[in-house]
Amino acid sequence: MVHRNSSFLDGYHHEPTKVLPFPSQLVYNRVGKCGSRTVVQLLRVLTERNHFSLINSDIHNKTRLNRIEQMELINNISLGDQPYLYTRHVHFLNFTRFGLEQPVYINIIRDPINRFVSNYFFRRFGDWRSEQNHQIRTPGMKDEERYLDISDCILENYPECNNPRVFYIIPYFCGQHPKCRDPGEWALQRAKENMNRNYLLVGILEELEDVLLLLERLLPHYFKDASAVYHSSEYKKLGNGTNTMKKQVPSPEALKVLFQRMRYEYNFYNYVKDQFHLLKQKFGLKTRARAPNKKYEIASQVESPGPSHDDDDNAWLQDIYR
């Protein structure tokens, strides 16, 4: 029999291996004006409750990176204390290109015209918090640009209201390749491929409550109790400040022109919506007809065109928001 000297273990404390959830690396490359500030506020509450690291970048205006910048960002992300959720406005990054493990991605998108309108007025007038604090959004903007009627911007082909500026959502999924910035079939298909291969969930903002329910089931370590927090009175006080100020609806003529410019965006949006509804079905969540959420929709303010000889030509007005 071997007699072990107990003093051999004196002063030694074995640290058990930390068991990490799967996935332990999560990236939310949030799309601008698609409810991301609402979700980030929610994540700040959840990180305390669910014990994960939230790495929230304060860089908002640099979504496209050169190779060195990609490598530096990917290395910095990978050094985060796991489990972590990294979030930033940045186009899709391919970690495997630099020999690192690809994290799991999530994202939320929104009806493209609704997103565009929200961004147009947010750049000019900010949100409720800006209004309350008397902050001027985009201080360097001249008054003739700040108060430019959105319909005039669209119909008179101002750069802000034309391609490639309105080709916005797809590059977040297509990635950093220069062709991802060009409105067309190549970027659209690559965005769909990346979504299918790398994203665990891409939800739609119009059904945010169902997005949170699915995230709770798919990623409980990060999103446990997300729905309860979202509906709590304390959280609603935080969320009320994110509403964009002074939004107006473009004219039906301007909307029609904008829709044509954004046809690739709508192809992708409808594809995402279909995939999201399929995932909801798998988890037993029903997609019901519902009134538009005024916080996220302008559809309720757009009148459907009346009967005319051009009914077929105007059918898009009814289809955009289906």
DATA-V109369 format. One record per pair of residues at least 4 apart in sequence whose C-alpha atoms are under 7 Angstrom apart, sorted by sequence separation. I is the first residue (numbers start at 0). GAP is how many residues later the second one is. D is the distance in whole Angstrom. If there is no record, write none. Layout:
# DATA-V109369
i gap d
I GAP D
I GAP D
This chain:
# DATA-V109369
i gap d
19 4 6
31 4 7
34 4 6
35 4 6
36 4 6
37 4 6
38 4 6
39 4 6
40 4 7
41 4 6
42 4 6
44 4 7
45 4 6
46 4 5
64 4 5
65 4 6
66 4 6
67 4 6
68 4 6
69 4 6
70 4 6
71 4 6
72 4 6
73 4 6
74 4 6
79 4 7
94 4 7
95 4 5
110 4 6
111 4 6
112 4 6
113 4 6
114 4 6
115 4 6
116 4 6
117 4 6
118 4 6
119 4 7
120 4 6
121 4 4
125 4 6
126 4 6
127 4 6
128 4 6
129 4 6
130 4 6
140 4 7
141 4 6
142 4 6
143 4 6
148 4 6
149 4 6
150 4 6
151 4 6
152 4 6
153 4 6
156 4 6
157 4 6
160 4 7
161 4 6
162 4 6
169 4 6
170 4 6
175 4 7
182 4 7
183 4 6
184 4 6
185 4 6
186 4 6
187 4 6
188 4 6
189 4 6
190 4 6
191 4 6
192 4 6
193 4 6
194 4 5
203 4 6
206 4 6
207 4 6
208 4 6
209 4 6
210 4 6
211 4 6
212 4 7
213 4 6
214 4 5
215 4 5
218 4 6
219 4 5
224 4 6
225 4 6
226 4 6
227 4 6
231 4 6
232 4 7
233 4 7
234 4 6
235 4 6
249 4 6
250 4 6
251 4 6
252 4 7
253 4 6
254 4 6
255 4 6
256 4 6
257 4 6
258 4 6
261 4 6
262 4 6
263 4 6
264 4 6
265 4 6
266 4 6
267 4 6
268 4 6
269 4 6
270 4 6
271 4 6
272 4 6
273 4 6
274 4 6
275 4 6
276 4 6
277 4 6
278 4 7
279 4 6
280 4 5
292 4 6
293 4 7
297 4 7
306 4 6
309 4 6
310 4 6
314 4 6
315 4 6
317 4 7
46 5 5
64 5 6
94 5 5
95 5 6
109 5 6
121 5 6
129 5 5
140 5 6
147 5 7
152 5 5
156 5 6
159 5 6
160 5 6
174 5 6
181 5 7
229 5 6
230 5 7
249 5 6
279 5 5
280 5 6
291 5 6
29 6 6
46 6 6
94 6 6
95 6 6
158 6 7
173 6 6
228 6 6
279 6 7
46 7 6
94 7 5
153 7 5
179 7 5
215 7 5
291 7 7
152 8 6
178 8 7
202 8 6
214 8 6
215 8 5
291 8 6
170 9 5
170 10 6
215 10 7
276 10 7
124 11 7
125 11 5
124 12 5
123 13 6
173 13 6
303 13 6
122 14 6
123 14 6
211 14 6
212 14 6
303 14 7
122 15 6
211 15 6
166 16 6
173 16 5
173 17 4
163 18 7
169 18 6
172 18 5
208 18 7
163 19 7
173 20 7
73 21 6
169 21 6
172 21 6
123 22 5
172 22 6
298 22 7
62 26 6
63 26 7
62 27 4
63 27 6
70 27 7
52 28 7
61 28 7
62 28 5
52 29 7
59 29 6
52 30 6
53 30 6
54 30 6
55 30 6
56 30 6
51 31 5
52 31 4
53 31 5
54 31 5
55 31 5
56 31 5
51 32 6
52 32 6
53 32 6
54 32 6
55 32 6
248 49 7
242 52 7
24 57 7
29 57 7
31 57 7
23 58 6
24 58 6
25 58 6
26 58 6
27 58 6
28 58 5
29 58 6
30 58 6
23 59 4
24 59 5
25 59 5
26 59 5
27 59 5
28 59 5
29 59 5
23 60 6
24 60 6
25 60 6
26 60 6
27 60 7
28 60 5
28 61 6
28 62 7
19 63 7
28 63 7
203 69 7
201 70 7
202 73 6
33 74 7
201 74 7
33 75 5
26 76 7
33 76 6
187 76 7
25 77 6
26 77 6
27 77 6
29 77 6
24 78 5
25 78 5
26 78 5
27 78 5
28 78 6
30 78 7
24 79 6
25 79 6
26 79 6
27 79 6
90 80 6
91 80 5
183 80 7
187 80 7
22 81 7
33 81 7
90 81 4
91 81 5
32 82 6
89 82 7
90 82 6
91 82 6
92 82 6
91 83 4
92 83 7
90 84 5
91 84 7
32 85 7
90 85 6
32 86 6
205 87 7
205 90 7
104 93 6
105 93 5
103 94 6
104 94 5
105 94 6
106 94 7
107 94 5
108 94 6
109 94 5
103 95 6
104 95 6
105 95 5
106 95 5
107 95 5
108 95 5
109 95 5
166 95 7
169 95 6
103 96 6
105 96 6
106 96 6
107 96 5
108 96 6
109 96 7
165 96 7
168 96 7
107 97 6
162 98 7
166 98 7
150 99 5
154 99 6
149 100 6
150 100 6
153 100 6
150 103 5
153 104 7
64 111 7
63 112 6
128 112 5
127 113 5
126 114 7
127 114 6
126 115 6
127 115 6
126 116 5
127 116 7
126 117 4
127 117 6
125 118 6
126 118 5
125 119 6
124 120 6
124 121 7
121 122 6
120 123 7
121 123 7
120 124 7
120 125 7
117 126 6
120 126 6
117 129 7
30 138 7
30 141 7
111 153 6
111 154 7
110 158 7
34 170 7
51 170 7
33 171 6
49 171 6
49 172 6
45 176 7
45 177 7
113 183 6
113 184 6
41 188 7
20 200 7
37 201 6
